[in-house]
Amino acid sequence: MIGVKFSNPVFSSSGTSGYGLELSPYIALGDIGAIVTKGISAKPKQGTPQPRIVETASGMLNSIGLQNIGARKLIDNVLPKLEDTDTKVIVNVFGDNLDGYIEVGRMFLNEDRVDALEVNLSCPNVKEGGIAFGRDPELAAEVISAVIDASKKPVIAKLTPNITDISPIAKAVEKAGASAISVINCLVGMAIDVENRRPYFKNITAGLSGPAIKPVALRVVWETAKAVDIPVLGIGGISTGRDALEFIMAGATAVQVGIANLINPGTISDVVEEISDFCTENKISDLKEIRGII
Ligand SMILES: Cc1cc2nc3c(=O)[nH]c(=O)nc-3n(C[C@H](O)[C@H](O)[C@H](O)COP(=O)(O)O)c2cc1C
């Protein structure tokens, strides 16, 4: 897929397992198809003030605001430590504007340890960049082709579900040269602090993830896979092999595990094993046999 040979189709999702190394005390990094790092910008970013997370009945709301260490620190301090690990590395990147996306893309031009960039066009928690680009097909295409030009890497476009119809955006990023599309980022939600009669988060709205969003994510993956010919990476509420299989049957080529890692950091190994058991039991030799089968 995307010109990279992954050992398996189960990746970590951006922002839910740090820069990759954080998972290493709990799971062999080689068991992960690819580490997708926390979103990285050219310069470090502080993010939003506390509180930043709240639990919901079947998921979590977050308002991190893309806090990150910046590309320089990732390149100098983190990538060398990933050198001898046998997982692929996908760096999730974003900018406050088009120049910001180009600047961060260019910083990975000569970084051979990085197999691909995932471009975040979908963060619900920042005013500039993020979601504003992911709702406009022309802007989304402009960002994707600029990052491909700047980085010379395979580029995965991460799109938002907070939109009426994903097809025009998906088609635009495919035309602009994206190697794949990952969906979904968080849904926009909110929580109220009843005692203080105020929104719980300073930004008022926040990003919802976890089991609650899985049915929406499945629908968006299915719609995206119908709209484009490039691979789709399914994300949203995946915590078991059967969840992952649902995404594959809806048309996903690979999946990413997000906040399930916060509950059990070994989730990715379990998901890989459950998919493999299902394939053995059902005499499936290649996931292609069931991809998009619905
Ligand atoms: C705390 C937190 C931080 C996140 N940070 C990022 C990020 O920096 N970039 C990004 O593209 N997605 C980010 N996401 C979105 C996840 O990668 C994923 O798309 C979303 O959580 C849905 O998957 P899940 O339900 O399995 O968690 C973040 C999610 C959470 C919960």
The ligand as a MOL file (V3000), in Angstrom:
LIG
                    3D

  0  0  0     0  0            999 V3000
M  V30 BEGIN CTAB
M  V30 COUNTS 31 33 0 0 0
M  V30 BEGIN ATOM
M  V30 1 C -6.1170 12.9990 22.7330 0
M  V30 2 C -6.2260 12.9370 21.2260 0
M  V30 3 C -5.3110 13.6260 20.4400 0
M  V30 4 C -5.3970 13.5710 19.0410 0
M  V30 5 N -4.4840 14.2260 18.2870 0
M  V30 6 C -4.5360 14.1420 16.9240 0
M  V30 7 C -3.5500 14.8000 16.1170 0
M  V30 8 O -2.6190 15.4480 16.6000 0
M  V30 9 N -3.6850 14.6980 14.7580 0
M  V30 10 C -4.6870 13.9750 14.1640 0
M  V30 11 O -4.7580 13.9220 12.9310 0
M  V30 12 N -5.6190 13.3230 14.9080 0
M  V30 13 C -5.5550 13.3970 16.2680 0
M  V30 14 N -6.4850 12.7330 17.0370 0
M  V30 15 C -7.5520 11.9420 16.3700 0
M  V30 16 C -7.2400 10.4250 16.3760 0
M  V30 17 O -6.0680 10.1360 15.6520 0
M  V30 18 C -8.4190 9.6300 15.7810 0
M  V30 19 O -8.6700 10.0660 14.4760 0
M  V30 20 C -9.6870 9.7540 16.6340 0
M  V30 21 O -9.3870 9.7110 18.0160 0
M  V30 22 C -10.7170 8.6640 16.3200 0
M  V30 23 O -10.2070 7.3880 16.6140 0
M  V30 24 P -10.5520 6.5760 17.9920 0
M  V30 25 O -12.0370 6.6560 18.1700 0
M  V30 26 O -10.0530 5.1920 17.7550 0
M  V30 27 O -9.8110 7.2730 19.0960 0
M  V30 28 C -6.4230 12.8010 18.4300 0
M  V30 29 C -7.3370 12.1080 19.2480 0
M  V30 30 C -7.2500 12.1640 20.6280 0
M  V30 31 C -8.2430 11.3990 21.4490 0
M  V30 END ATOM
M  V30 BEGIN BOND
M  V30 1 1 1 2
M  V30 2 1 2 3
M  V30 3 2 2 30
M  V30 4 2 3 4
M  V30 5 1 4 5
M  V30 6 1 4 28
M  V30 7 2 5 6
M  V30 8 1 6 7
M  V30 9 1 6 13
M  V30 10 2 7 8
M  V30 11 1 7 9
M  V30 12 1 9 10
M  V30 13 2 10 11
M  V30 14 1 10 12
M  V30 15 2 12 13
M  V30 16 1 13 14
M  V30 17 1 14 15
M  V30 18 1 14 28
M  V30 19 1 15 16
M  V30 20 1 16 17
M  V30 21 1 16 18
M  V30 22 1 18 19
M  V30 23 1 18 20
M  V30 24 1 20 21
M  V30 25 1 20 22
M  V30 26 1 22 23
M  V30 27 1 23 24
M  V30 28 2 24 25
M  V30 29 1 24 26
M  V30 30 1 24 27
M  V30 31 2 28 29
M  V30 32 1 29 30
M  V30 33 1 30 31
M  V30 END BOND
M  V30 END CTAB
M  END
